[in-house]
Amino acid sequence: MNDFTPDSVKDAGFFSADQHVVSINRSDRWLVCYRLQDLGIACNCLPDGSFRAQIDSPVDAIQLWSVMQQLTGSRTAHLNWLARCWRSS
């Protein structure tokens, strides 16, 4: 499982022009890429197995985080998140 939290996005410097690496399983990278492209975020999977996404704004970073949570979060974590959403609405 990836250690991918909102703080790791901020701490990794996604809001700067520097490049940063986020570990994504090879089997999941295409799912991440297609979903981010659906969200209008430029990304691609390279032949060497790496994945690159262009994160230009805090919204892009949050969308990347959200997509990663969907793939790496446990069923319990997803159910707890959904319950919190229902309680707050």
Backbone as ProteinMPNN parsed JSONL, in Angstrom:
{"seq_chain_A": "MNDFTPDSVKDAGFFSADQHVVSINRSDRWLVCYRLQDLGIACNCLPDGSFRAQIDSPVDAIQLWSVMQQLTGSRTAHLNWLARCWRSS", "coords_chain_A": {"N_chain_A": [[0.847, -1.177, 0.0], [0.44, 2.286, -0.659], [1.962, 5.101, 0.951], [0.203, 7.567, 0.94], [-0.897, 10.596, 1.486], [-2.78, 13.651, 2.104], [-0.92, 15.427, 3.26], [1.485, 14.337, 2.374], [1.377, 14.925, -0.299], [1.514, 17.729, -0.263], [3.956, 18.075, 1.139], [5.683, 16.814, -0.592], [6.079, 18.615, -2.53], [4.394, 19.169, -4.702], [3.327, 21.494, -5.56], [5.247, 22.999, -6.692], [7.614, 23.633, -9.367], [9.304, 21.515, -9.512], [10.157, 18.044, -10.083], [8.626, 15.176, -8.702], [8.483, 11.973, -7.174], [5.996, 9.545, -6.983], [5.107, 6.513, -5.756], [3.551, 4.038, -7.609], [1.788, 1.095, -8.124], [2.536, -1.04, -10.862], [0.379, -2.315, -12.029], [-1.71, -0.661, -11.323], [-1.171, 1.811, -12.402], [-2.113, 2.443, -14.999], [-4.856, 2.625, -14.583], [-4.913, 4.833, -12.857], [-3.836, 6.752, -14.576], [-5.754, 6.858, -16.697], [-8.01, 7.748, -15.264], [-7.137, 10.236, -14.261], [-6.744, 11.561, -16.694], [-9.402, 11.66, -17.542], [-10.23, 13.56, -15.737], [-9.027, 15.759, -16.714], [-6.312, 16.129, -16.311], [-3.049, 16.222, -17.379], [-1.176, 13.383, -18.149], [0.928, 10.44, -18.335], [1.936, 7.044, -19.031], [5.035, 5.662, -19.074], [7.29, 3.719, -21.18], [9.294, 2.58, -19.563], [8.046, 1.879, -17.262], [7.459, 3.875, -15.515], [5.373, 6.534, -14.259], [3.922, 9.601, -15.063], [2.539, 12.698, -14.095], [1.106, 15.85, -14.668], [0.955, 18.208, -12.37], [-0.541, 21.043, -11.716], [-1.862, 22.673, -9.95], [-3.349, 23.195, -6.656], [-5.843, 21.922, -6.703], [-5.487, 19.967, -8.685], [-3.606, 18.391, -7.328], [-5.134, 17.469, -5.177], [-7.036, 15.988, -6.575], [-5.387, 13.987, -7.656], [-4.58, 12.797, -5.245], [-7.105, 11.872, -4.374], [-7.787, 9.994, -6.377], [-5.741, 8.141, -5.946], [-6.389, 7.339, -3.341], [-8.788, 6.001, -3.824], [-7.859, 3.74, -5.11], [-6.007, 2.603, -3.331], [-7.014, 2.638, -0.773], [-8.547, 0.976, 2.01], [-11.477, -1.14, 2.243], [-12.871, -0.648, 4.593], [-11.915, 1.915, 5.258], [-12.998, 3.37, 3.145], [-15.756, 3.003, 3.628], [-15.987, 4.28, 6.13], [-15.31, 6.911, 5.399], [-17.448, 7.483, 3.645], [-19.589, 7.33, 5.454], [-18.955, 9.512, 7.13], [-19.322, 11.569, 5.271], [-22.088, 11.387, 4.791], [-23.072, 12.023, 7.321], [-22.267, 14.665, 7.564], [-23.743, 15.977, 5.709]], "CA_chain_A": [[0.0, 0.0, 0.0], [1.192, 3.533, -0.737], [1.784, 6.104, 2.004], [-0.203, 8.707, 0.14], [-1.809, 11.404, 2.28], [-2.748, 15.05, 1.665], [0.331, 16.051, 3.694], [2.596, 13.892, 1.534], [1.279, 15.68, -1.551], [2.045, 19.065, -0.002], [5.361, 17.98, 1.516], [6.469, 16.357, -1.737], [6.342, 19.763, -3.385], [3.61, 19.115, -5.928], [2.937, 22.841, -5.95], [6.401, 23.658, -7.29], [7.94, 23.155, -10.712], [10.173, 20.352, -9.401], [9.547, 16.74, -10.299], [8.626, 14.33, -7.519], [8.094, 10.606, -7.476], [4.999, 8.877, -6.17], [5.139, 5.104, -6.129], [2.268, 3.473, -8.019], [1.935, -0.254, -8.664], [2.445, -1.082, -12.321], [-0.974, -2.722, -12.419], [-2.644, 0.431, -11.043], [-0.796, 3.083, -13.029], [-2.993, 2.752, -16.136], [-6.134, 3.078, -14.018], [-4.677, 6.196, -12.376], [-3.637, 7.606, -15.745], [-7.03, 7.067, -17.391], [-8.899, 8.557, -14.423], [-6.643, 11.612, -14.253], [-7.046, 12.131, -18.008], [-10.832, 11.99, -17.496], [-10.349, 14.773, -14.928], [-8.359, 16.854, -17.415], [-4.927, 16.262, -15.857], [-2.118, 15.616, -18.326], [-0.343, 12.342, -17.566], [1.207, 9.32, -19.227], [2.702, 5.914, -18.537], [6.185, 5.527, -19.952], [7.696, 2.329, -21.41], [10.157, 2.069, -18.493], [7.205, 1.544, -16.117], [7.177, 5.038, -14.679], [4.13, 7.27, -14.481], [4.108, 11.049, -14.862], [1.342, 13.53, -14.142], [1.397, 17.281, -14.554], [0.149, 18.757, -11.282], [-0.354, 22.486, -11.844], [-2.615, 23.441, -8.959], [-3.779, 22.415, -5.494], [-6.981, 21.074, -7.101], [-4.905, 18.8, -9.354], [-2.991, 17.557, -6.295], [-6.216, 16.816, -4.432], [-7.612, 14.973, -7.451], [-4.435, 12.873, -7.663], [-4.724, 12.137, -3.945], [-8.386, 11.182, -4.346], [-7.693, 8.81, -7.242], [-4.881, 7.177, -5.255], [-7.152, 6.801, -2.216], [-9.752, 5.049, -4.356], [-7.17, 2.5, -5.468], [-5.194, 2.021, -2.267], [-7.714, 2.634, 0.505], [-9.243, -0.256, 2.371], [-12.936, -1.07, 2.203], [-13.276, -0.005, 5.843], [-11.626, 3.347, 5.145], [-13.992, 3.942, 2.225], [-17.05, 3.031, 4.314], [-15.921, 5.336, 7.151], [-15.361, 8.193, 4.687], [-18.816, 7.651, 3.178], [-20.43, 7.612, 6.629], [-18.688, 10.901, 7.538], [-19.955, 12.443, 4.281], [-23.527, 11.379, 5.006], [-23.343, 12.734, 8.584], [-22.022, 16.107, 7.422], [-24.667, 16.601, 4.733]], "C_chain_A": [[0.891, 1.238, 0.0], [0.931, 4.384, 0.487], [1.446, 7.4, 1.317], [-1.267, 9.466, 0.899], [-1.791, 12.833, 1.745], [-1.457, 15.75, 2.066], [1.492, 15.616, 2.82], [2.559, 14.586, 0.187], [1.893, 17.054, -1.354], [3.541, 19.01, 0.278], [6.24, 17.567, 0.348], [6.725, 17.479, -2.723], [5.567, 19.743, -4.688], [3.216, 20.506, -6.417], [4.104, 23.628, -6.543], [6.653, 23.069, -8.672], [8.844, 21.928, -10.679], [9.405, 19.072, -9.704], [9.669, 15.928, -9.023], [8.049, 12.983, -7.882], [7.062, 10.13, -6.468], [4.956, 7.444, -6.662], [3.717, 4.607, -6.419], [2.54, 2.082, -8.579], [1.755, -0.227, -10.172], [1.036, -1.45, -12.777], [-1.995, -1.601, -12.233], [-2.363, 1.686, -11.86], [-1.678, 3.43, -14.217], [-4.355, 3.226, -15.649], [-6.023, 4.521, -13.534], [-4.586, 7.148, -13.564], [-4.963, 7.893, -16.449], [-7.963, 7.95, -16.579], [-8.45, 10.009, -14.391], [-6.891, 12.288, -15.596], [-8.521, 12.497, -18.1], [-11.07, 13.298, -16.736], [-9.638, 15.964, -15.546], [-6.933, 17.109, -16.967], [-4.025, 15.518, -16.83], [-1.237, 14.598, -17.608], [-0.066, 11.278, -18.616], [1.99, 8.254, -18.484], [3.809, 5.661, -19.547], [6.599, 4.061, -20.088], [8.574, 1.742, -20.294], [9.378, 1.724, -17.224], [6.879, 2.72, -15.228], [5.886, 5.729, -15.132], [4.415, 8.736, -14.211], [2.767, 11.744, -14.999], [1.765, 14.969, -13.959], [0.425, 17.883, -13.547], [0.425, 20.255, -11.242], [-1.023, 23.301, -10.751], [-2.923, 22.569, -7.751], [-4.955, 21.488, -5.827], [-6.473, 19.811, -7.797], [-4.297, 17.844, -8.332], [-4.054, 16.801, -5.497], [-6.87, 15.734, -5.287], [-6.697, 13.757, -7.558], [-4.548, 12.089, -6.362], [-6.007, 11.307, -3.896], [-8.363, 9.903, -5.185], [-6.842, 7.736, -6.558], [-5.607, 6.547, -4.067], [-8.149, 5.753, -2.693], [-9.103, 3.702, -4.65], [-6.489, 1.828, -4.289], [-5.901, 1.94, -0.926], [-8.418, 1.312, 0.755], [-10.758, -0.047, 2.288], [-13.454, -0.35, 3.447], [-13.052, 1.5, 5.784], [-12.641, 4.02, 4.228], [-15.36, 4.037, 2.883], [-17.083, 4.124, 5.383], [-16.008, 6.713, 6.516], [-16.781, 8.483, 4.216], [-19.76, 7.99, 4.336], [-20.223, 9.046, 7.11], [-19.357, 11.88, 6.56], [-21.456, 12.533, 4.52], [-23.888, 12.157, 6.269], [-23.199, 14.246, 8.417], [-22.983, 16.761, 6.441], [-26.035, 16.865, 5.304]], "O_chain_A": [[1.97, 1.234, 0.592], [-0.183, 4.4, 1.011], [2.317, 8.249, 1.129], [-2.418, 9.033, 0.956], [-0.876, 13.195, 1.005], [-0.943, 16.575, 1.311], [2.39, 16.411, 2.542], [3.608, 14.814, -0.414], [2.697, 17.502, -2.171], [4.309, 19.799, -0.273], [7.416, 17.927, 0.299], [7.507, 17.313, -3.659], [6.053, 20.262, -5.693], [2.813, 20.667, -7.569], [3.953, 24.807, -6.861], [5.985, 22.123, -9.088], [9.124, 21.352, -11.731], [8.179, 19.018, -9.598], [10.692, 15.982, -8.341], [7.225, 12.87, -8.79], [7.23, 10.291, -5.26], [4.787, 7.195, -7.856], [2.813, 4.738, -5.595], [3.426, 1.912, -9.416], [0.926, 0.517, -10.696], [0.559, -0.95, -13.796], [-3.028, -1.585, -12.903], [-3.239, 2.541, -11.994], [-1.969, 4.607, -14.431], [-4.943, 4.132, -16.239], [-6.919, 5.333, -13.767], [-5.188, 8.222, -13.555], [-5.262, 9.046, -16.762], [-8.64, 8.812, -17.139], [-9.276, 10.918, -14.482], [-7.216, 13.474, -15.633], [-8.865, 13.532, -18.672], [-11.993, 14.048, -17.05], [-9.639, 17.056, -14.978], [-6.392, 18.188, -17.213], [-4.214, 14.327, -17.077], [-0.626, 14.908, -16.585], [-0.731, 11.218, -19.65], [2.616, 8.514, -17.457], [3.546, 5.469, -20.734], [6.297, 3.249, -19.214], [8.591, 0.526, -20.106], [9.971, 1.324, -16.223], [6.103, 2.585, -14.282], [5.397, 5.518, -16.242], [5.081, 9.071, -13.231], [1.968, 11.434, -15.883], [2.674, 15.269, -13.185], [-0.763, 18.048, -13.826], [1.486, 20.688, -10.794], [-0.776, 24.502, -10.638], [-2.779, 21.348, -7.808], [-5.045, 20.386, -5.285], [-6.965, 18.714, -7.534], [-4.45, 16.628, -8.45], [-3.879, 15.624, -5.184], [-7.223, 14.673, -4.774], [-7.172, 12.622, -7.552], [-4.606, 10.86, -6.375], [-5.994, 10.168, -3.429], [-8.858, 8.861, -4.757], [-7.189, 6.556, -6.59], [-5.457, 5.352, -3.814], [-8.334, 4.729, -2.036], [-9.718, 2.653, -4.464], [-6.402, 0.601, -4.249], [-5.433, 1.241, -0.027], [-8.829, 0.623, -0.178], [-11.243, 1.084, 2.266], [-14.372, 0.466, 3.358], [-13.908, 2.274, 6.215], [-13.092, 5.129, 4.513], [-16.055, 5.039, 2.721], [-18.09, 4.817, 5.53], [-16.7, 7.591, 7.031], [-17.269, 9.603, 4.37], [-20.632, 8.848, 4.196], [-21.186, 9.727, 7.46], [-19.896, 12.904, 6.981], [-22.035, 13.617, 4.46], [-24.892, 12.87, 6.293], [-23.92, 15.016, 9.05], [-23.029, 17.988, 6.354], [-26.907, 17.381, 4.605]]}, "name": "protein", "num_of_chains": 1, "seq": "MNDFTPDSVKDAGFFSADQHVVSINRSDRWLVCYRLQDLGIACNCLPDGSFRAQIDSPVDAIQLWSVMQQLTGSRTAHLNWLARCWRSS"}
